[in-house]
Amino acid sequence: MTTFIILPLLILAWAIFWVCQFVLLMAQQDDILPGRHDKVLWFIAFLLCPLLTPFAFLLFRKVRLGERTAN
């Protein structure tokens, strides 16, 4: 019984996280992403590997923003 409650909540939480990370990707300025086609490649990664890419992009943003604030 609790599986029917917990599983949809986990799926909903992951979907909200995925959408938030995707929106943050699309809102990034081009100077944040180092390569010419990085936004397109991240977009493809979000579509092809939706379970892992939001976490990878979250780590990328943390490292990238850390570099920008250190300079």
Backbone as CSV, one residue per row, in Angstrom:
resi,resn,N_x,N_y,N_z,CA_x,CA_y,CA_z,C_x,C_y,C_z
1,MET,0.815,-1.208,0.000,0.000,0.000,0.000,0.849,1.260,0.000
2,THR,1.902,1.271,0.816,2.745,2.475,0.870,3.540,2.657,-0.412
3,THR,3.787,1.557,-1.140,4.493,1.671,-2.416,3.694,2.501,-3.404
4,PHE,2.379,2.360,-3.354,1.527,3.117,-4.267,1.505,4.608,-3.942
5,ILE,1.929,4.952,-2.733,1.999,6.359,-2.342,3.399,6.917,-2.568
6,ILE,4.415,6.147,-2.187,5.792,6.635,-2.245,6.312,6.709,-3.678
7,LEU,6.051,5.682,-4.471,6.577,5.658,-5.836,6.096,6.837,-6.686
8,PRO,4.814,7.166,-6.714,4.401,8.350,-7.487,5.013,9.653,-6.965
9,LEU,5.199,9.746,-5.657,5.829,10.943,-5.102,7.292,11.059,-5.526
10,LEU,7.997,9.928,-5.551,9.390,9.945,-6.020,9.473,10.295,-7.503
11,ILE,8.577,9.758,-8.282,8.559,10.070,-9.716,8.229,11.547,-9.935
12,LEU,7.294,12.055,-9.177,6.941,13.471,-9.283,8.103,14.366,-8.864
13,ALA,8.793,14.009,-7.786,9.950,14.794,-7.326,11.055,14.775,-8.370
14,TRP,11.317,13.596,-8.965,12.350,13.512,-9.996,11.946,14.330,-11.222
15,ALA,10.674,14.280,-11.624,10.219,15.030,-12.798,10.358,16.536,-12.570
16,ILE,10.036,16.987,-11.381,10.196,18.414,-11.064,11.667,18.796,-11.101
17,PHE,12.534,17.948,-10.547,13.977,18.199,-10.573,14.490,18.241,-12.009
18,TRP,14.033,17.301,-12.851,14.457,17.247,-14.249,14.061,18.530,-14.975
19,VAL,12.815,18.952,-14.788,12.322,20.157,-15.461,13.095,21.389,-14.981
20,CYS,13.348,21.487,-13.682,14.098,22.639,-13.156,15.502,22.702,-13.734
21,GLN,16.180,21.562,-13.786,17.531,21.543,-14.344,17.514,21.854,-15.840
22,PHE,16.501,21.359,-16.548,16.394,21.630,-17.973,16.147,23.111,-18.234
23,VAL,15.295,23.718,-17.426,15.031,25.152,-17.570,16.299,25.953,-17.261
24,LEU,17.030,25.553,-16.242,18.295,26.232,-15.931,19.299,26.092,-17.075
25,LEU,19.319,24.935,-17.719,20.197,24.754,-18.881,19.821,25.716,-19.992
26,MET,18.547,25.796,-20.306,18.112,26.658,-21.398,18.283,28.141,-21.068
27,ALA,18.306,28.480,-19.789,18.455,29.879,-19.387,19.917,30.318,-19.300
28,GLN,20.862,29.376,-19.421,22.281,29.719,-19.314,22.713,30.602,-20.474
29,GLN,23.568,31.559,-20.156,24.162,32.366,-21.215,25.281,31.563,-21.866
30,ASP,25.643,31.943,-23.065,26.634,31.178,-23.814,28.026,31.234,-23.180
31,ASP,28.338,32.277,-22.418,29.671,32.351,-21.832,29.842,31.402,-20.644
32,ILE,28.759,30.893,-20.079,28.835,29.910,-18.992,29.290,28.566,-19.543
33,LEU,28.807,28.221,-20.729,29.152,26.956,-21.360,30.392,27.163,-22.227
34,PRO,31.453,26.384,-22.004,32.731,26.675,-22.660,32.782,26.402,-24.159
35,GLY,32.035,25.424,-24.647,32.125,25.068,-26.058,31.036,25.710,-26.893
36,ARG,31.228,25.622,-28.197,30.279,26.243,-29.120,28.938,25.511,-29.141
37,HIS,28.979,24.188,-29.037,27.761,23.386,-29.150,27.364,22.740,-27.821
38,ASP,27.821,23.280,-26.728,27.567,22.647,-25.431,26.091,22.605,-25.067
39,LYS,25.368,23.659,-25.357,23.946,23.668,-24.998,23.191,22.605,-25.789
40,VAL,23.531,22.438,-27.046,22.887,21.418,-27.875,23.236,20.021,-27.353
41,LEU,24.494,19.826,-26.972,24.907,18.515,-26.453,24.239,18.204,-25.117
42,TRP,24.127,19.207,-24.250,23.407,18.993,-22.994,21.939,18.670,-23.270
43,PHE,21.337,19.360,-24.231,19.941,19.103,-24.603,19.763,17.654,-25.039
44,ILE,20.666,17.182,-25.893,20.598,15.791,-26.363,20.792,14.824,-25.198
45,ALA,21.723,15.142,-24.302,21.952,14.285,-23.140,20.716,14.229,-22.248
46,PHE,20.044,15.368,-22.066,18.816,15.386,-21.260,17.750,14.486,-21.874
47,LEU,17.679,14.444,-23.180,16.667,13.615,-23.831,17.046,12.143,-23.874
48,LEU,18.331,11.830,-24.073,18.744,10.440,-24.219,18.987,9.730,-22.890
49,CYS,19.380,10.460,-21.888,19.676,9.857,-20.583,19.014,10.671,-19.474
50,PRO,17.695,10.621,-19.406,16.985,11.517,-18.488,17.181,11.201,-17.008
51,LEU,17.651,10.016,-16.662,17.815,9.688,-15.248,19.081,10.290,-14.644
52,LEU,20.147,10.355,-15.411,21.436,10.799,-14.869,21.817,12.228,-15.232
53,THR,21.354,12.702,-16.355,21.792,14.008,-16.843,21.464,15.169,-15.911
54,PRO,20.302,15.221,-15.266,20.062,16.351,-14.357,21.084,16.430,-13.222
55,PHE,21.513,15.270,-12.714,22.520,15.259,-11.652,23.884,15.679,-12.192
56,ALA,24.214,15.230,-13.410,25.472,15.634,-14.028,25.485,17.140,-14.294
57,PHE,24.373,17.682,-14.744,24.306,19.118,-15.007,24.371,19.914,-13.706
58,LEU,23.768,19.388,-12.642,23.855,20.030,-11.335,25.309,20.110,-10.872
59,LEU,26.056,19.029,-11.013,27.475,19.040,-10.651,28.267,19.985,-11.552
60,PHE,27.955,19.969,-12.842,28.636,20.866,-13.783,28.426,22.324,-13.389
61,ARG,27.177,22.668,-13.040,26.899,24.051,-12.640,27.639,24.434,-11.371
62,LYS,27.696,23.516,-10.393,28.388,23.810,-9.134,29.870,24.058,-9.388
63,VAL,30.486,23.223,-10.198,31.916,23.386,-10.514,32.138,24.637,-11.337
64,ARG,31.309,24.854,-12.325,31.481,26.006,-13.229,31.263,27.322,-12.485
65,LEU,30.238,27.393,-11.647,30.003,28.625,-10.886,31.075,28.824,-9.842
66,GLY,31.614,27.745,-9.300,32.721,27.843,-8.360,33.955,28.439,-9.008
67,GLU,34.211,28.059,-10.253,35.355,28.614,-10.998,35.139,30.088,-11.283
68,ARG,33.915,30.458,-11.633,33.633,31.854,-11.985,33.728,32.775,-10.766
69,THR,33.297,32.292,-9.588,33.356,33.142,-8.397,34.776,33.204,-7.847
70,ALA,35.603,32.199,-8.132,36.985,32.212,-7.647,37.840,33.199,-8.445
71,ASN,37.457,33.463,-9.676,38.272,34.372,-10.519,37.962,35.796,-10.262
